[in-house]
Amino acid sequence: MNEVLHLSGLKKTYKKGLPGEIRVLDGLDIAVSSGESVALVAPSGAGKSTLLHIAGLLDKPDEGVVEIAGQTASGLDDAGRTALRRRDIGFVYQFHHLLPEFSALENIVLPQLANGTSDRAARSRAMELLGTVGIAPRADHRPAALSGGEQQRVAFCRALANQPRLLLADEPTGNLDPETSEQVFGALMKLVREAGLAALVATHNPELAARMGRTVHLSGGRLI
């Protein structure tokens, strides 16, 4: 398996008034390879979102190295970081953040067009993804006409539209009821397996975490 995500020696501190500060990450290391799914488990406020934002090049560590698909991100300018993120990283949040004025299909097509894909190829890819998660008949519906589970499945498809090598997910089923959460998580894992992605997924749910390849616990700014 090829290593897709490599984080080493990450440190991140937030100021909390003066003179206090909170060390959220304290020399953290992790590697995730293609085809591997890793559950990230920690209490609220422990730094899961900070870790995912740094891994997804949405934030920068105070110290440490972030490598995506063998490329070190620390030397890149904002344009370079954006290009690397757009090419190799898909991100799923707890809330779907779909564009309300566009259909499910269009929400998946748009990021592909921004990446230079033709409209025909983008629509074909979008329908393929929607079919994989079982909601192709809902392609023309806007987000408001979809259930919560359907909305999140569309968000998964959008995250994978540009065929990234790394998927980062921050509590992707945390806003759903248990039954819907189970269905949606199954759809996500199917996409991950079929695409051979490296996946790092934050979850509070131990049953969902147990279905992934391995589980790491964030404690004291490091992974156990």
C-alpha positions as a Markdown table, in Angstrom:
| # | Residue | x | y | z |
|---|---|---|---|---|
| 1 | Met | 0.0 | 0.0 | 0.0 |
| 2 | Asn | 1.2 | 3.5 | -0.8 |
| 3 | Glu | 1.3 | 6.0 | 2.0 |
| 4 | Val | -1.0 | 8.9 | 1.2 |
| 5 | Leu | -1.1 | 10.9 | 4.4 |
| 6 | His | 1.9 | 11.4 | 6.6 |
| 7 | Leu | 1.9 | 13.7 | 9.6 |
| 8 | Ser | 4.9 | 14.0 | 11.8 |
| 9 | Gly | 5.7 | 16.0 | 14.9 |
| 10 | Leu | 2.6 | 18.2 | 14.6 |
| 11 | Lys | 2.2 | 20.8 | 17.3 |
| 12 | Lys | -0.7 | 23.3 | 17.5 |
| 13 | Thr | -1.4 | 25.8 | 20.3 |
| 14 | Tyr | -4.3 | 28.1 | 20.7 |
| 15 | Lys | -4.3 | 31.2 | 22.9 |
| 16 | Lys | -6.9 | 31.4 | 25.6 |
| 17 | Gly | -6.8 | 34.8 | 27.0 |
| 18 | Leu | -3.6 | 36.2 | 28.4 |
| 19 | Pro | -1.3 | 34.6 | 29.4 |
| 20 | Gly | -3.0 | 31.2 | 29.0 |
| 21 | Glu | -2.8 | 28.9 | 26.0 |
| 22 | Ile | -4.0 | 25.4 | 25.1 |
| 23 | Arg | -1.7 | 22.9 | 23.4 |
| 24 | Val | -4.1 | 20.9 | 21.2 |
| 25 | Leu | -1.5 | 18.8 | 19.3 |
| 26 | Asp | 1.7 | 17.9 | 20.9 |
| 27 | Gly | 4.1 | 16.1 | 18.6 |
| 28 | Leu | 1.5 | 14.1 | 16.9 |
| 29 | Asp | 2.4 | 11.4 | 14.3 |
| 30 | Ile | 0.2 | 9.4 | 11.9 |
| 31 | Ala | 0.4 | 7.7 | 8.5 |
| 32 | Val | -2.5 | 6.4 | 6.4 |
| 33 | Ser | -2.1 | 4.4 | 3.3 |
| 34 | Ser | -4.2 | 3.8 | 0.2 |
| 35 | Gly | -7.0 | 1.3 | 0.9 |
| 36 | Glu | -6.8 | 1.9 | 4.6 |
| 37 | Ser | -9.6 | 3.3 | 6.8 |
| 38 | Val | -8.7 | 4.8 | 10.1 |
| 39 | Ala | -11.2 | 5.8 | 12.8 |
| 40 | Leu | -10.2 | 8.9 | 14.9 |
| 41 | Val | -11.8 | 8.8 | 18.3 |
| 42 | Ala | -11.6 | 11.5 | 21.0 |
| 43 | Pro | -13.8 | 13.5 | 23.3 |
| 44 | Ser | -15.2 | 16.8 | 22.1 |
| 45 | Gly | -12.7 | 19.6 | 22.3 |
| 46 | Ala | -9.7 | 17.2 | 22.2 |
| 47 | Gly | -8.5 | 18.4 | 18.8 |
| 48 | Lys | -10.1 | 16.1 | 16.2 |
| 49 | Ser | -11.3 | 18.9 | 14.0 |
| 50 | Thr | -7.9 | 20.7 | 14.3 |
| 51 | Leu | -6.1 | 17.6 | 13.2 |
| 52 | Leu | -8.4 | 17.1 | 10.2 |
| 53 | His | -8.1 | 20.7 | 9.2 |
| 54 | Ile | -4.3 | 20.5 | 9.2 |
| 55 | Ala | -4.4 | 17.2 | 7.4 |
| 56 | Gly | -6.7 | 18.7 | 4.8 |
| 57 | Leu | -4.5 | 21.8 | 4.4 |
| 58 | Leu | -7.2 | 24.1 | 5.8 |
| 59 | Asp | -5.0 | 25.1 | 8.7 |
| 60 | Lys | -1.3 | 25.1 | 9.4 |
| 61 | Pro | 0.5 | 23.5 | 12.4 |
| 62 | Asp | 2.9 | 25.6 | 14.6 |
| 63 | Glu | 5.5 | 22.8 | 14.0 |
| 64 | Gly | 5.7 | 19.6 | 12.1 |
| 65 | Val | 5.4 | 18.2 | 8.6 |
| 66 | Val | 2.3 | 17.4 | 6.5 |
| 67 | Glu | 2.8 | 15.2 | 3.5 |
| 68 | Ile | 0.1 | 14.4 | 1.0 |
| 69 | Ala | 0.8 | 11.7 | -1.6 |
| 70 | Gly | 4.5 | 12.2 | -1.0 |
| 71 | Gln | 4.4 | 16.0 | -1.4 |
| 72 | Thr | 5.4 | 18.2 | 1.6 |
| 73 | Ala | 2.8 | 20.9 | 2.0 |
| 74 | Ser | 4.9 | 23.3 | 4.3 |
| 75 | Gly | 6.8 | 24.8 | 1.4 |
| 76 | Leu | 3.7 | 25.6 | -0.7 |
| 77 | Asp | 2.0 | 29.0 | -1.1 |
| 78 | Asp | -1.7 | 29.3 | -0.8 |
| 79 | Ala | -2.3 | 28.6 | -4.5 |
| 80 | Gly | -0.1 | 25.5 | -4.2 |
| 81 | Arg | -2.0 | 24.3 | -1.1 |
| 82 | Thr | -5.3 | 24.9 | -2.8 |
| 83 | Ala | -4.2 | 22.9 | -5.9 |
| 84 | Leu | -3.0 | 20.0 | -3.8 |
| 85 | Arg | -6.2 | 20.0 | -1.7 |
| 86 | Arg | -8.4 | 20.1 | -4.8 |
| 87 | Arg | -6.5 | 17.3 | -6.5 |
| 88 | Asp | -5.9 | 14.8 | -3.8 |
| 89 | Ile | -8.2 | 15.5 | -0.8 |
| 90 | Gly | -11.9 | 15.1 | -0.2 |
| 91 | Phe | -13.5 | 16.4 | 2.9 |
| 92 | Val | -16.9 | 15.5 | 4.5 |
| 93 | Tyr | -18.3 | 17.5 | 7.4 |
| 94 | Gln | -21.0 | 16.7 | 10.0 |
| 95 | Phe | -23.4 | 19.0 | 8.1 |
| 96 | His | -23.7 | 18.5 | 4.4 |
| 97 | His | -23.1 | 22.1 | 3.2 |
| 98 | Leu | -24.7 | 21.4 | -0.1 |
| 99 | Leu | -25.5 | 24.4 | -2.3 |
| 100 | Pro | -29.3 | 24.8 | -1.9 |
| 101 | Glu | -30.1 | 26.3 | -5.3 |
| 102 | Phe | -28.5 | 23.3 | -7.2 |
| 103 | Ser | -29.7 | 19.8 | -7.6 |
| 104 | Ala | -27.9 | 16.8 | -6.1 |
| 105 | Leu | -26.4 | 16.1 | -9.5 |
| 106 | Glu | -25.2 | 19.7 | -9.9 |
| 107 | Asn | -23.7 | 19.7 | -6.5 |
| 108 | Ile | -21.4 | 16.9 | -7.6 |
| 109 | Val | -20.8 | 18.3 | -11.0 |
| 110 | Leu | -19.6 | 21.7 | -9.9 |
| 111 | Pro | -16.4 | 20.8 | -8.2 |
| 112 | Gln | -15.4 | 18.7 | -11.2 |
| 113 | Leu | -16.0 | 21.6 | -13.6 |
| 114 | Ala | -13.8 | 23.8 | -11.3 |
| 115 | Asn | -11.1 | 21.1 | -11.7 |
| 116 | Gly | -11.3 | 21.2 | -15.5 |
| 117 | Thr | -13.5 | 18.2 | -16.2 |
| 118 | Ser | -15.9 | 18.5 | -19.1 |
| 119 | Asp | -19.6 | 18.8 | -18.4 |
| 120 | Arg | -20.4 | 15.5 | -20.0 |
| 121 | Ala | -17.7 | 13.6 | -18.0 |
| 122 | Ala | -18.7 | 15.4 | -14.8 |
| 123 | Arg | -22.3 | 14.4 | -15.1 |
| 124 | Ser | -21.4 | 10.8 | -15.9 |
| 125 | Arg | -19.2 | 10.6 | -12.9 |
| 126 | Ala | -21.9 | 12.2 | -10.7 |
| 127 | Met | -24.5 | 9.7 | -11.8 |
| 128 | Glu | -22.1 | 6.8 | -11.2 |
| 129 | Leu | -21.4 | 8.0 | -7.6 |
| 130 | Leu | -25.1 | 8.6 | -6.9 |
| 131 | Gly | -25.8 | 5.1 | -8.2 |
| 132 | Thr | -23.1 | 3.6 | -5.9 |
| 133 | Val | -24.8 | 5.1 | -2.8 |
| 134 | Gly | -28.3 | 4.1 | -4.0 |
| 135 | Ile | -29.9 | 7.5 | -4.7 |
| 136 | Ala | -29.5 | 8.0 | -8.5 |
| 137 | Pro | -33.3 | 8.5 | -8.8 |
| 138 | Arg | -32.9 | 11.6 | -6.6 |
| 139 | Ala | -30.4 | 13.2 | -8.8 |
| 140 | Asp | -32.6 | 16.1 | -9.9 |
| 141 | His | -33.8 | 17.0 | -6.4 |
| 142 | Arg | -32.5 | 20.0 | -4.6 |
| 143 | Pro | -31.1 | 19.4 | -1.0 |
| 144 | Ala | -34.3 | 20.7 | 0.7 |
| 145 | Ala | -36.2 | 17.9 | -1.0 |
| 146 | Leu | -33.9 | 15.2 | 0.3 |
| 147 | Ser | -33.8 | 13.4 | 3.6 |
| 148 | Gly | -30.9 | 14.0 | 6.0 |
| 149 | Gly | -29.4 | 10.7 | 5.0 |
| 150 | Glu | -29.7 | 11.4 | 1.3 |
| 151 | Gln | -28.2 | 14.9 | 1.8 |
| 152 | Gln | -25.1 | 13.4 | 3.5 |
| 153 | Arg | -24.7 | 10.7 | 0.8 |
| 154 | Val | -24.7 | 13.5 | -1.8 |
| 155 | Ala | -22.0 | 15.2 | 0.3 |
| 156 | Phe | -20.0 | 12.0 | 0.2 |
| 157 | Cys | -20.3 | 11.9 | -3.6 |
| 158 | Arg | -19.3 | 15.5 | -3.9 |
| 159 | Ala | -16.2 | 14.9 | -1.8 |
| 160 | Leu | -15.1 | 12.0 | -4.1 |
| 161 | Ala | -16.1 | 13.7 | -7.3 |
| 162 | Asn | -12.6 | 14.6 | -8.3 |
| 163 | Gln | -11.2 | 11.1 | -7.4 |
| 164 | Pro | -9.1 | 12.2 | -4.5 |
| 165 | Arg | -6.5 | 9.9 | -2.9 |
| 166 | Leu | -7.4 | 11.0 | 0.7 |
| 167 | Leu | -10.8 | 11.3 | 2.3 |
| 168 | Leu | -11.1 | 13.2 | 5.6 |
| 169 | Ala | -14.4 | 13.1 | 7.4 |
| 170 | Asp | -15.4 | 15.0 | 10.6 |
| 171 | Glu | -18.3 | 13.2 | 12.3 |
| 172 | Pro | -20.0 | 12.5 | 9.0 |
| 173 | Thr | -23.0 | 10.7 | 10.6 |
| 174 | Gly | -23.1 | 12.8 | 13.8 |
| 175 | Asn | -26.2 | 14.7 | 12.7 |
| 176 | Leu | -28.2 | 11.6 | 11.9 |
| 177 | Asp | -30.4 | 9.1 | 13.8 |
| 178 | Pro | -28.9 | 5.7 | 14.5 |
| 179 | Glu | -30.6 | 3.8 | 11.8 |
| 180 | Thr | -29.9 | 6.4 | 9.1 |
| 181 | Ser | -26.3 | 6.7 | 10.4 |
| 182 | Glu | -25.8 | 3.0 | 9.9 |
| 183 | Gln | -27.1 | 3.2 | 6.3 |
| 184 | Val | -25.1 | 6.3 | 5.4 |
| 185 | Phe | -21.9 | 5.0 | 7.0 |
| 186 | Gly | -22.2 | 1.8 | 5.0 |
| 187 | Ala | -22.5 | 3.9 | 1.8 |
| 188 | Leu | -19.4 | 5.9 | 2.8 |
| 189 | Met | -17.3 | 2.7 | 3.4 |
| 190 | Lys | -18.5 | 1.3 | 0.1 |
| 191 | Leu | -17.2 | 4.4 | -1.7 |
| 192 | Val | -13.9 | 4.2 | 0.2 |
| 193 | Arg | -13.4 | 0.5 | -0.6 |
| 194 | Glu | -14.3 | 0.8 | -4.2 |
| 195 | Ala | -12.0 | 3.8 | -4.8 |
| 196 | Gly | -9.1 | 2.3 | -2.7 |
| 197 | Leu | -8.9 | 5.6 | -0.8 |
| 198 | Ala | -6.9 | 6.4 | 2.3 |
| 199 | Ala | -9.6 | 7.5 | 4.8 |
| 200 | Leu | -9.3 | 9.2 | 8.2 |
| 201 | Val | -12.8 | 9.5 | 9.8 |
| 202 | Ala | -13.5 | 11.2 | 13.1 |
| 203 | Thr | -16.4 | 9.6 | 15.0 |
| 204 | His | -17.9 | 9.4 | 18.5 |
| 205 | Asn | -19.6 | 6.1 | 17.6 |
| 206 | Pro | -17.6 | 3.1 | 18.8 |
| 207 | Glu | -19.7 | 0.7 | 16.7 |
| 208 | Leu | -18.9 | 2.6 | 13.5 |
| 209 | Ala | -15.2 | 2.9 | 14.5 |
| 210 | Ala | -15.0 | -0.9 | 15.0 |
| 211 | Arg | -16.0 | -1.4 | 11.3 |
| 212 | Met | -12.9 | 0.5 | 10.1 |
| 213 | Gly | -9.5 | -0.9 | 9.6 |
| 214 | Arg | -8.0 | 0.5 | 12.8 |
| 215 | Thr | -8.8 | 3.0 | 15.5 |
| 216 | Val | -6.6 | 5.7 | 17.0 |
| 217 | His | -7.4 | 7.7 | 20.1 |
| 218 | Leu | -6.4 | 11.3 | 20.4 |
| 219 | Ser | -5.3 | 12.0 | 24.0 |
| 220 | Gly | -3.0 | 14.7 | 25.4 |
| 221 | Gly | -2.3 | 16.0 | 21.9 |
| 222 | Arg | -1.0 | 12.6 | 20.6 |
| 223 | Leu | -2.5 | 9.5 | 19.0 |
| 224 | Ile | -2.7 | 6.2 | 20.9 |
